[in-house]
């Protein structure tokens, strides 16, 4: 699987360890930064990963910040991106099984390394269940088309 991964300054240590693990598992990794503890704006990192997921350059994305919440908010602004902050194995599995989440958002501050490793492994292995969930995920895609207003494309849109 081809995976784009990025973190802000609070998550860069977690990202470095995850990259090693993902490569050991045979995945191709696109590292979108950051590469040190210098403060960065997490929306820029989320955008770099989300653009690749949105354009299908990669199969999935992983984002890491202090809580995972800000990354998820930023990532979900991109068409076709379904990002969720997950905090345990159950939310990681269900995000895939029921919501076909393609960007996993993790907390560098609130989760331990072993838990993150298990969550990522489970998230990557879990298939989308489809069925009634397909209709719901498709409806989300319809909202993107219906509400496709973006400030840079449409004057007066905010």
Secondary structure, 3 states (H helix, E strand, C coil): CEEEEEECCCCHHHHHHHHHHHHHCCCEEEECCCCCCCCCCHHHHHHHHHHHHHCCCCCEEEEEECCCHHHHHHHCCCCCCCEEECCCHHHHHHHHHHHCCCEEEEECCCCCHHHHHHHHHHHHHCCCCCCHHHHHHHHHHHHHHHCCCCCCCCCCCC
